[in-house]
Amino acid sequence: MKEEDISRIIEMAWEDRTPFDAIEASYGLNQGQVEKLMRDNLTKSSFIMWRKRARGRKTKHLGLREFSVGRHHSYDQHKYKK
C-alpha cells in the first residue's frame, strides 16, 4: 500500500464522523484491518488513545448512528496532493 494511502486511512480513522464502512468502501479494509494498520503505524500511546476514542463512538459505526443521511466534510478533506 502506498504511503499516501496509509496516511489518508489514518486521517479518516481519526476523524470522528468518518465511519469504518467508508474506509472499507474506499480502501477495502474492514475495521479489524484498520485497527491493525493503526497499531502498526502509530506509537503505542497514540494507538491506545485512538482506540479508546473510536470504540463505541456512534459516528464511527453506521449501525450505532442515530441518523442515516448527511455527512461531515473536514476542512482539508479535498486538499490537493502534489
JOMOPE-V144727 format. One record per pair of residues at least 12 apart in sequence whose ideal C-beta (glycine too) atoms are under 10 Angstrom apart, sorted by the first residue. I is the first residue (numbers start at 1). J is the second residue. If there is no record, write none. Layout:
i=I j=J
i=I j=J
This chain:
i=1 j=27
i=1 j=29
i=1 j=37
i=3 j=41
i=4 j=81
i=5 j=26
i=5 j=27
i=5 j=29
i=5 j=37
i=6 j=27
i=6 j=37
i=6 j=38
i=6 j=40
i=6 j=41
i=7 j=41
i=7 j=81
i=8 j=23
i=8 j=26
i=8 j=27
i=8 j=77
i=8 j=81
i=9 j=23
i=9 j=26
i=9 j=27
i=9 j=29
i=9 j=33
i=9 j=34
i=9 j=37
i=9 j=38
i=9 j=41
i=10 j=34
i=10 j=37
i=10 j=38
i=10 j=41
i=10 j=42
i=10 j=46
i=10 j=50
i=11 j=74
i=11 j=76
i=11 j=77
i=12 j=26
i=12 j=27
i=12 j=34
i=12 j=74
i=12 j=77
i=13 j=29
i=13 j=31
i=13 j=34
i=13 j=35
i=13 j=37
i=13 j=38
i=13 j=41
i=13 j=42
i=13 j=50
i=13 j=51
i=13 j=53
i=13 j=54
i=13 j=60
i=14 j=38
i=14 j=42
i=14 j=46
i=14 j=49
i=14 j=50
i=14 j=53
i=14 j=54
i=14 j=74
i=15 j=59
i=15 j=60
i=15 j=72
i=15 j=73
i=15 j=74
i=15 j=77
i=16 j=53
i=16 j=54
i=16 j=57
i=16 j=58
i=16 j=59
i=16 j=60
i=16 j=72
i=16 j=74
i=17 j=57
i=17 j=58
i=17 j=59
i=17 j=60
i=17 j=65
i=17 j=70
i=17 j=71
i=17 j=72
i=17 j=73
i=17 j=74
i=18 j=59
i=18 j=60
i=18 j=71
i=18 j=72
i=18 j=73
i=18 j=74
i=18 j=77
i=19 j=31
i=19 j=57
i=19 j=58
i=19 j=59
i=19 j=60
i=19 j=61
i=19 j=62
i=19 j=63
i=19 j=64
i=19 j=65
i=19 j=71
i=20 j=32
i=20 j=33
i=20 j=34
i=20 j=35
i=20 j=54
i=20 j=60
i=20 j=61
i=20 j=62
i=21 j=60
i=21 j=61
i=21 j=62
i=21 j=63
i=22 j=60
i=22 j=62
i=22 j=71
i=23 j=37
i=23 j=60
i=31 j=54
i=31 j=60
i=31 j=61
i=34 j=54
i=34 j=60
i=35 j=47
i=35 j=50
i=35 j=51
i=35 j=54
i=35 j=55
i=38 j=50
i=38 j=51
i=38 j=54
i=39 j=51
i=59 j=72
